[in-house]
């Protein structure tokens, strides 16, 4: 990207209070009144740079998300599974970042199955909106919401969880 800092561009400089309320009716509830969502991100390690960008965008764009780094950088074994299961349990929602190889990664498949087993809501996010990368079967089978990478769209999808 380029063109200066996001804060200086009017299209990016909305504050939370300028966003449309989540619910309309007798009492308006704004995002800043809701607890932050603790998000577990399931992804293929070849997409790690994009995941770092996603976390940065969530922090810098005043979204009500907490993309904590729960990734376990160990071999896919029993110890890894135990640590990963605890991190999914601590999360309120799971986001699966969908790239070209995500659908066939054993660790991603395991994480998604574990999330559904625990009753966690899961949202799929296409890393590249102009590509038709395969969606993990677990997401299709459970009719997960699949969206393109757009922070407003991600926030709205997670608000629905």
Number of C-alpha atoms within 10 A of each C-alpha: 4 5 7 8 9 13 12 10 11 8 8 11 13 13 10 15 10 9 11 12 14 12 11 10 7 6 8 11 14 16 20 12 9 10 10 15 20 18 22 26 27 24 24 21 16 12 16 13 9 15 20 12 11 19 16 12 15 18 14 11 17 14 19 20 20 16 22 14 13 17 16 13 8 10 10 13 9 9 12 15 18 10 15 21 16 11 18 23 17 13 20 17 20 25 21 27 28 28 23 17 16 23 21 14 13 12 20 22 20 16 21 25 15 17 21 15 9 12 12 17 18 27 21 24 22 21 21 14 14 8 10 11 16 14 21 20 13 16 20 12 8 11 11 14 14 20 17 16 17 15 15 13 13 20 16 12 17 21 15 8 13
